[in-house]
Amino acid sequence: VTRADLKFETFLPSAILSTVHRSGQPILPFGSRGPDGARPPLRLVSSGKGSRKRADLAARTGGSSQCPYLVDEDNGIEMAESADIVRYLYKTYGRYVPPNKLLGVISRFIMVPLGGPIFRATAPLQAGKSLWGESEDPSIYEADVAKAKEEILRETSADDIVIYTYKLSPFSSEATELLRNLEVPFKEISFGNEWIPGLLADGCAAKRAALLEMTGMSSLPHIFIRGKSIGGIYSGSPSLLKAVEKGTFMDMVAEFKNTKDEVTV
């Protein structure tokens, strides 16, 4: 096993891969054998230049010795691009394709502790509430927010999974991509380009304020499962990513689906 093999293997968290490997076999480098002496169904092929394995690889591919190289005999798949290999392994043998790690760091250390208070403070103001807690006609603000709450309740109960997003938000893009990777149907509802005045869609200022009153969060993305909020991709309770990592997300989807089927019957 070369250094490249070890680095490549450690890049794939064992908690994600080994616990859900569909063939029940460990993922080992090319040439390795499992505990019973049999070769595992999934092999990683990577060797140093000039090595015999590199020559074997060239013979296998018809001349190319590009590394790393993946052979999945179960599914008849072979590929050589690192990004494609990582994505394929996560999608085929893992629970999910993980979102951007940098965005996770930004969310944890910047967006939640610093951005969160700003979002919560500005949401009511954008919806028409005055800086001092009262608008010129408080009934207008209250009516707009009440109407927005009704709309949110109607939208989030109409589909199994609903996600509110901003078109220009990388966090929203990562959340919808994660849902697509999980291969679950969902309804995406956009609030416009971003929360900044001028970029927010008509009527969505009141919906931001309504979300804040209903869930304690006004930031997007915001995911609901049959009307129940699970927060954003990184924040909230439990948050989309935490639910997926713990393996509870699909359970929640199945639970609400079963409840829906019982009501329908």
C-alpha positions as CSV (number, residue, x, y, z in Angstrom):
1,V,0.0,0.0,0.0
2,T,1.6,3.3,-1.1
3,R,1.3,6.7,0.6
4,A,-1.1,7.7,-2.1
5,D,-3.3,4.7,-1.2
6,L,-3.4,5.7,2.5
7,K,-4.1,9.3,1.9
8,F,-6.9,8.4,-0.5
9,E,-8.5,6.0,1.9
10,T,-8.3,8.4,4.9
11,F,-10.1,11.0,2.8
12,L,-13.2,8.8,3.0
13,P,-14.5,8.7,6.6
14,S,-15.0,5.1,7.8
15,A,-18.2,6.2,9.7
16,I,-19.8,6.9,6.3
17,L,-18.4,4.1,4.2
18,S,-17.9,1.0,6.3
19,T,-21.2,1.1,8.1
20,V,-23.3,1.1,5.0
21,H,-21.2,-0.8,2.5
22,R,-23.8,-2.7,0.6
23,S,-21.7,-5.8,-0.2
24,G,-20.7,-6.1,3.5
25,Q,-17.0,-6.1,2.4
26,P,-14.3,-3.7,3.5
27,I,-12.8,-1.2,1.0
28,L,-9.2,-2.2,0.4
29,P,-6.4,-1.2,-2.0
30,F,-5.8,-3.2,-5.2
31,G,-3.9,-6.3,-4.4
32,S,-5.1,-6.6,-0.8
33,R,-7.2,-9.4,0.6
34,G,-10.0,-9.5,3.2
35,P,-9.9,-11.5,6.5
36,D,-11.1,-14.6,4.7
37,G,-8.4,-14.4,2.0
38,A,-10.9,-13.3,-0.7
39,R,-10.5,-10.2,-2.7
40,P,-13.1,-7.5,-1.8
41,P,-15.5,-6.5,-4.5
42,L,-14.3,-2.9,-4.4
43,R,-10.6,-2.2,-5.1
44,L,-8.5,1.0,-5.3
45,V,-5.7,0.8,-7.8
46,S,-2.8,3.2,-7.3
47,S,0.9,2.7,-7.5
48,G,4.2,4.5,-7.9
49,K,5.7,5.3,-11.3
50,G,7.7,2.4,-12.8
51,S,6.1,-0.2,-10.5
52,R,4.7,-3.5,-11.7
53,K,1.2,-2.4,-10.6
54,R,1.4,0.6,-12.8
55,A,2.3,-1.6,-15.8
56,D,-0.6,-3.9,-14.9
57,L,-2.9,-0.9,-14.8
58,A,-1.7,0.3,-18.2
59,A,-2.4,-3.2,-19.6
60,R,-5.9,-3.2,-18.0
61,T,-6.9,0.2,-19.5
62,G,-5.2,-0.2,-22.8
63,G,-2.3,2.1,-22.2
64,S,-3.3,4.6,-19.5
65,S,-1.7,4.4,-16.1
66,Q,-3.4,7.4,-14.5
67,C,-3.8,7.1,-10.7
68,P,-5.8,6.8,-8.6
69,Y,-7.9,4.2,-10.5
70,L,-11.1,2.6,-9.2
71,V,-12.5,-0.8,-10.1
72,D,-16.0,-1.7,-8.8
73,E,-16.6,-5.2,-10.0
74,D,-20.0,-5.4,-8.4
75,N,-21.3,-2.6,-10.7
76,G,-18.9,-3.0,-13.6
77,I,-17.6,0.5,-13.1
78,E,-14.0,1.7,-13.7
79,M,-12.8,5.4,-13.4
80,A,-9.7,7.4,-13.0
81,E,-10.7,11.0,-12.0
82,S,-10.2,11.6,-8.3
83,A,-13.2,13.8,-7.8
84,D,-15.4,11.3,-9.7
85,I,-14.1,8.4,-7.6
86,V,-14.8,10.2,-4.3
87,R,-18.3,11.2,-5.4
88,Y,-19.0,7.7,-6.8
89,L,-17.9,6.0,-3.6
90,Y,-20.0,8.2,-1.4
91,K,-23.0,8.0,-3.6
92,T,-22.8,4.2,-4.1
93,Y,-21.5,3.0,-0.8
94,G,-22.1,5.8,1.6
95,R,-25.1,7.5,3.2
96,Y,-24.7,10.7,1.2
97,V,-22.2,12.9,-0.7
98,P,-21.0,15.4,2.0
99,P,-21.4,19.1,1.3
100,N,-18.7,21.7,1.0
101,K,-16.5,21.6,4.2
102,L,-15.4,25.2,3.9
103,L,-19.1,26.3,4.0
104,G,-19.5,24.3,7.1
105,V,-16.6,26.2,8.8
106,I,-18.0,29.5,7.6
107,S,-21.4,28.6,9.0
108,R,-20.1,27.5,12.4
109,F,-17.7,30.4,13.0
110,I,-19.2,33.3,11.1
111,M,-22.8,32.8,9.9
112,V,-24.3,31.3,13.0
113,P,-22.6,33.4,15.8
114,L,-22.3,36.7,13.8
115,G,-24.8,36.5,10.9
116,G,-27.6,34.9,13.0
117,P,-28.3,37.9,15.2
118,I,-28.2,40.2,12.2
119,F,-30.7,38.1,10.3
120,R,-33.0,37.9,13.3
121,A,-32.9,41.6,13.9
122,T,-33.4,42.7,10.3
123,A,-36.3,40.2,9.4
124,P,-39.0,42.1,11.3
125,L,-37.7,45.5,10.2
126,Q,-37.8,44.4,6.5
127,A,-41.4,43.3,7.0
128,G,-42.4,46.7,8.3
129,K,-41.8,46.7,12.0
130,S,-40.2,49.9,13.3
131,L,-36.8,50.0,15.0
132,W,-38.5,50.7,18.4
133,G,-40.7,47.6,18.2
134,E,-43.8,49.3,16.8
135,S,-44.8,50.3,13.3
136,E,-47.0,53.3,12.4
137,D,-49.9,50.9,12.2
138,P,-48.9,47.7,14.0
139,S,-52.0,45.9,12.6
140,I,-50.5,46.1,9.1
141,Y,-47.3,44.3,10.2
142,E,-49.2,41.8,12.2
143,A,-51.6,41.1,9.4
144,D,-48.8,40.6,6.9
145,V,-46.9,38.2,9.1
146,A,-50.1,36.3,10.0
147,K,-50.8,35.9,6.3
148,A,-47.2,34.8,5.7
149,K,-47.6,32.2,8.4
150,E,-50.7,30.7,6.8
151,E,-48.8,30.6,3.5
152,I,-45.9,28.8,5.0
153,L,-48.1,26.3,6.8
154,R,-50.0,25.6,3.5
155,E,-46.8,25.2,1.5
156,T,-44.9,23.0,4.0
157,S,-47.9,20.7,4.5
158,A,-48.5,20.2,0.7
159,D,-45.3,18.3,0.1
160,D,-43.2,15.7,2.0
161,I,-40.1,17.9,1.9
162,V,-40.1,21.7,1.3
163,I,-37.0,23.8,1.2
164,Y,-36.9,27.6,1.2
165,T,-33.9,29.0,-0.6
166,Y,-32.1,32.0,-2.0
167,K,-31.0,31.8,-5.6
168,L,-27.5,33.3,-4.9
169,S,-26.8,31.5,-1.6
170,P,-24.1,28.8,-1.8
171,F,-25.7,27.3,1.4
172,S,-29.0,26.9,-0.4
173,S,-27.2,25.3,-3.4
174,E,-25.4,22.9,-1.1
175,A,-28.7,22.0,0.6
176,T,-30.6,21.3,-2.6
177,E,-27.6,19.3,-3.9
178,L,-27.5,17.2,-0.8
179,L,-31.3,16.4,-1.1
180,R,-30.7,15.4,-4.8
181,N,-27.9,13.1,-3.8
182,L,-30.2,11.5,-1.2
183,E,-32.6,10.9,-4.1
184,V,-35.6,12.2,-2.2
185,P,-38.4,14.3,-3.9
186,F,-38.6,17.9,-2.6
187,K,-40.3,21.2,-3.4
188,E,-38.0,24.2,-3.6
189,I,-39.5,27.6,-3.0
190,S,-37.3,30.6,-3.6
191,F,-37.4,33.9,-1.6
192,G,-35.5,35.7,-4.4
193,N,-31.8,36.2,-4.9
194,E,-30.8,37.0,-1.3
195,W,-32.1,38.6,1.9
196,I,-30.6,42.0,1.1
197,P,-33.2,44.7,0.3
198,G,-33.8,44.9,-3.4
199,L,-32.8,41.2,-3.9
200,L,-35.7,39.8,-1.8
201,A,-38.8,38.7,-3.7
202,D,-42.1,40.5,-3.2
203,G,-43.9,39.3,-0.1
204,C,-40.9,37.4,1.2
205,A,-39.9,40.0,3.8
206,A,-43.1,39.0,5.7
207,K,-42.3,35.3,5.2
208,R,-38.8,35.8,6.7
209,A,-40.4,37.5,9.8
210,A,-43.0,34.7,9.9
211,L,-40.3,32.0,9.8
212,L,-38.5,33.8,12.7
213,E,-41.6,33.8,14.8
214,M,-42.5,30.2,13.9
215,T,-39.1,28.5,14.2
216,G,-36.6,31.1,15.8
217,M,-34.7,31.2,12.4
218,S,-35.1,33.6,9.5
219,S,-32.0,32.4,7.6
220,L,-32.2,30.3,4.5
221,P,-32.0,27.5,3.5
222,H,-34.8,26.2,5.7
223,I,-36.1,22.7,5.4
224,F,-39.4,21.3,6.4
225,I,-40.6,17.7,6.5
226,R,-44.4,17.5,6.3
227,G,-44.7,20.9,8.0
228,K,-42.1,20.3,10.7
229,S,-38.9,22.4,10.6
230,I,-35.5,20.7,10.8
231,G,-33.6,24.0,10.3
232,G,-31.0,24.8,7.7
233,I,-28.2,22.7,6.2
234,Y,-25.8,23.3,9.1
235,S,-27.9,25.1,11.7
236,G,-31.2,24.5,13.5
237,S,-32.7,21.5,15.2
238,P,-31.4,19.1,14.2
239,S,-30.2,20.6,10.8
240,L,-30.3,18.7,7.6
241,L,-26.6,17.6,7.7
242,K,-26.8,16.4,11.3
243,A,-30.0,14.4,10.6
244,V,-28.3,12.8,7.6
245,E,-25.1,12.1,9.4
246,K,-27.0,10.4,12.3
247,G,-29.1,8.4,9.8
248,T,-32.3,9.9,11.1
249,F,-33.3,12.0,8.1
250,M,-34.6,9.1,6.0
251,D,-36.4,7.8,9.1
252,M,-38.2,11.1,9.5
253,V,-39.1,11.1,5.8
254,A,-40.4,7.5,6.1
255,E,-42.3,8.3,9.4
256,F,-44.1,11.3,7.9
257,K,-44.8,9.3,4.7
258,N,-46.3,6.5,6.6
259,T,-48.5,8.9,8.6
260,K,-49.6,10.5,5.4
261,D,-50.5,7.1,3.9
262,E,-52.5,6.2,7.0
263,V,-54.5,9.4,6.8
264,T,-55.1,8.9,3.1
265,V,-56.4,5.3,3.6
